[in-house]
Amino acid sequence: MKTINPIGIFDSGIGGLTIAHEVNKILPNEKIIYFGDTQHLPYGEKSPKKILYYCEKIIDFLLKKNCKCIIIACNSASSIAFQKLLKTISEECILCNVIDPVIKYIEFEESIKKIGVIGTKATINSNIYQTAINKLRKDINVYSLATPLLASLIEENNNSVLQNKIVEMYLANKNLNGIDSLILGCTHYPLIEPKIRSFYGQDFKIISAIDHIGL
Ligand code: DGL
């Protein structure tokens, strides 16, 4: 594949643009094709079968555009469909997900002992973060919480008092009590990072794929 071939990036909506933005910073000369599947948002509420089906269709589309690399910029799709898609995709195209870079970062972060993960129902129910983290770091306790309303609220750019209350309500959940760091396990969530940061304070470690996509 030639350098002029584009990089394909997709998500259920605008969340993956947070990844596209970082990729563009790291590789400013690359052409990016972005696909936001807003027709089927939220992926996090869909069955694994449907998520896989949507991903296959989008990947077909991106392959027809000659993408040399495709980034699944969605945690729900990465957790449900990545391994299956990897088996079917042509060798000429590199398929990436947004979970592996976060796991690579956590592996060597000795200070992390009690980590929280927030994400869609699909991501949290898949248990992908807990499984991957504990495979490498048995000393880390992982506390997961599904936050299903957030992606749609962010997608609607709903910046209301209600949205703030919902964010606070989720973060105050007892499942996340006493964590020393938090994974934003959905690519929409960096768009509300300031709200999450104001709940935990400046020194708290917030981890998201956007900071580690180059790993
Ligand atoms: N941005 C997607 C993710 O990272 C989720 C949004 C959705 O539920 O569609 O999981």
Boltz pocket constraint, residues with backbone or C-beta under 6 A from the ligand:
constraints:
  - pocket:
      binder: B
      contacts: [[A, 11], [A, 12], [A, 13], [A, 15], [A, 16], [A, 40], [A, 41], [A, 42], [A, 43], [A, 44], [A, 45], [A, 73], [A, 74], [A, 75], [A, 76], [A, 77], [A, 120], [A, 123], [A, 151], [A, 185], [A, 186], [A, 187], [A, 188]]
      max_distance: 6.0
